[in-house]
Amino acid sequence: MIEIKNISKYYNDIQALKEISLTVEKGELFGLIGPDGAGKTTLMRILMTLLLPDSGEAKMNDLHVVKDFKKIRHIVGYMPGRFSLYQDLSVEENLHFFATVFGTTIEENYDLIRDIYYQIEPFKNRRAGKLSGGMKQKLALSCALIHKPKILILDEPTTGVDAVSRKEFWEMLKALQQKEITILVSTPYMDEASLCDRVALIQKGTILDVDSPSRITEKFPRKIIQVHSEDMFRLIQDLRSFPKAESVFAFGQFVHFTGVDDEVEISELDKFLTDRKHRHVIVEEIHPGIEDVFMSLQSL
């Protein structure tokens, strides 16, 4: 459904995308995973016919994003990173407006948005600008779906919303996937990668790896040691001074440690920290996560 071949894009002297190539299959939930500035939004804007690539080409449902841009806009639903609906219009007025633009009605396509819209229907007369972050998110998704698109493009849809709304949103995406809608979603949250069928890890305009989340972590050859102590700041400094330390990164309440050639044993790391008077030390080997893979690939 989505085919991208050697797409490159420059902003003056800055290369935002470097010969990106990807394919997304029909009915797939595909994730673009990477930090701010990685090139996710630029790629999505090219797919949405809002930007022209400097080289390469892309197709959506066999339609060329440059030559067939008018046709593409009728088969794709788009939810940009920033809330872009009319904030002075009510929830219902926004939905009616977008339905009219695409020559349809809310009633005609209600079956597709029903499970989402019922959550915001109690606020249908409230101005969109007065909604909470989670409700704005649901309204934007409803507007993106109002014309029954074959492809859904979502640019960091869960940024800035609470954890409950994030969970609900991904449940909605899974439900939409069952209706054979192809979904391309970008996110800076590595934990959301596991919810996708396949992901592309992207950084500085370059694709680092493309595979299923489980395969990406299975392929990771390194030994990851998770470490915790009372004084996290001093813990990081001490671990970085350890003679056989290769990488030390903070992950929430823990530090993920990789030793040179994976030769560091848990017992020697535990003794090293105990000798430095760390208290309540936890040192344990863990399975790598997407974050570990991503951090490792960045350093190559």
ZIMO-V697741 format. One record per backbone hydrogen bond with DSSP energy under -0.5 kcal/mol. CO is the residue of the C=O (numbers start at 1). NH is the residue of the N-H. If there is no record, write none. Layout:
{{CO,NH} {CO,NH}}
This chain:
{{1,61} {2,24} {3,59} {4,6} {4,22} {5,57} {7,20} {8,54} {8,55} {9,16} {9,17} {10,12} {11,14} {13,15} {14,11} {14,16} {17,9} {17,19} {20,7} {22,4} {24,2} {25,28} {28,30} {28,183} {29,197} {29,198} {30,185} {31,33} {31,200} {32,34} {32,187} {33,202} {35,38} {38,205} {39,43} {40,44} {41,45} {42,46} {43,47} {44,48} {45,50} {45,51} {46,49} {55,8} {57,5} {58,65} {59,3} {60,63} {63,60} {64,68} {66,69} {68,72} {69,73} {71,74} {71,75} {72,75} {72,76} {75,150} {75,151} {77,153} {79,155} {85,87} {86,89} {87,129} {89,128} {90,94} {91,95} {92,96} {93,97} {94,98} {95,99} {96,100} {97,101} {98,102} {99,104} {100,103} {105,109} {107,110} {109,112} {109,113} {110,114} {113,116} {113,117} {114,118} {116,119} {116,120} {117,120} {117,121} {120,123} {121,124} {123,91} {123,126} {124,92} {126,91} {127,130} {128,131} {132,136} {133,137} {134,138} {135,139} {136,140} {137,141} {138,142} {139,143} {140,144} {141,145} {142,146} {145,148} {150,182} {151,77} {152,154} {152,184} {153,79} {153,155} {154,156} {154,186} {156,159} {158,161} {162,166} {163,167} {164,168} {165,169} {166,170} {167,171} {168,172} {169,173} {170,174} {171,175} {172,176} {173,177} {174,178} {176,179} {176,181} {177,180} {180,182} {182,152} {183,30} {183,185} {184,154} {185,32} {186,156} {187,34} {188,190} {189,192} {190,193} {191,194} {192,195} {193,196} {198,31} {199,211} {200,33} {200,202} {201,208} {201,209} {203,206} {205,18} {206,203} {206,208} {209,201} {211,199} {212,216} {213,217} {214,218} {215,219} {216,220} {217,220} {222,224} {224,226} {224,286} {225,257} {226,284} {227,255} {228,282} {230,232} {231,235} {232,236} {233,237} {234,238} {235,239} {236,240} {237,241} {238,242} {239,242} {242,245} {244,260} {247,258} {249,256} {251,254} {254,251} {255,227} {255,257} {256,249} {257,225} {258,246} {258,247} {259,262} {260,263} {265,269} {266,270} {267,271} {268,272} {269,273} {270,274} {271,275} {272,276} {273,278} {274,277} {279,230} {282,228} {284,226} {286,224} {289,293} {290,294} {291,295} {292,296} {293,297} {294,298} {295,299} {297,300}}
